[in-house]
Amino acid sequence: MRVLVLGGTVFLGRHVVEALLARGHDVTLFHRGEHGPELFLGVERVLGDRATDLDRLPAGATWDAVVDTSAYVPAVAAASAAALRERVGRYVFVSTISVYDVAQAPLDESSATPELPAGASRDVMVPETYGPLKLLCEREVGAAFGDDRTLIVRPGLIVGPWDPTDRFTYWPLRFARGGDVLVPDDLEAQAPIIDVRDLAAFIVDAIEAGRSGVVNTAGTPVITLRAMFDACAAASTVASRLVPVDIATLRELGVEEWSDLPAWIAPHNGHDGMRDVDPSRALAMGLRHRPLIETAAGALHWAQRERGTAPLKAGLTPEREAEALARVVRSQPELSV
């Protein structure tokens, strides 16, 4: 099959291209050339801005599918959908579970999807409008390609090698440092993560099978915080110990969910839906999850060998964690080593 990838050199797109090439498909990359010029040598590559330069694609070329991982505002999605409608068989758009009313639980593909607030920009994405703008992107693609030629993939937190956000990478690196690890005591909470390699494989499977519709690729009862921490600990040879701390104490310490303790969503804080996502449709379509130990080990291997030394973008710094642990031990002496 011939597949056009918009992007394809950073994170999910990179893994999608690797999966496509591993299965012998013919790939064309369209991106700005700002990342990964050394990647995928020999693959057809067209440079340009997807919002304005899709006319640079080879005249007369057609593709069986396009994979779009990088549209965040509807005008950009509309431009690519219009430019490719007569040249591409199927449009695969990677959206997010944030399109839903995440205050409600559980979430499935029929859950409510709030509209963009009145007065909010359709052209500039901010955290508060991320979900509604992605929903509008979905609609632009669907309007151009029709339901039977559109696949909307809604993942949760995508994790693994080459993750630019560090929102999962923090944990395997933290366990690799060893010692006492500050964690929330909400250990049975679902962690809405998916290994980027599993998501890429699912997308390629769906293209090969001619899938369409909307599907959530987050959520499985076995991926709890406890299981995630156990996997991160097992991926490291350094001894560590969990120090679970209750939510009230964490807030007193100024330790935040998601940003300071990535992949954790506190209960009753307006995001309960993200703690309870129904993956039934994706599993029925063939989504396969590798063992968590492989996810943790893959992220750790990449982080230690290829990520570089830039400060992490998520998680507690060693200094903040040490200060918080010291305060916890002083208030709860039974936690002392």
Buried (B, 14 or more C-beta within 10 A) or exposed (E): BBBBBBBBBBBBBBBBBBBBBEEEBBBBBBBEEEBBEEBBEEBBBBEBEBBEBBEEBEEEEEBBBBBBBBBBBBEBBBBBBEBBBEBBBBBBBBBBBBBBEBBEBEBBBEBEBEEBEEEBEEEEBEEEBBBBBBBBBBBBBBBBBEEEBBBBBBBBBBBBBBBEBBBBBBBBBBBBEBBBBBBBBBBEBBBBBBBBBBBBBBBBBBBBEEBBBBBBBBBBEEBBBBBBBBBBBBBBEEEBEBBBBEBEBBEBBEBEBBEBBBBBBBEEEEBBBBBBBBBEBBBEBEBEBEEBBBBBBBBBBBBEEEBEEEEBBBBBEEEBBBBBBEBBBEEEEEBEE
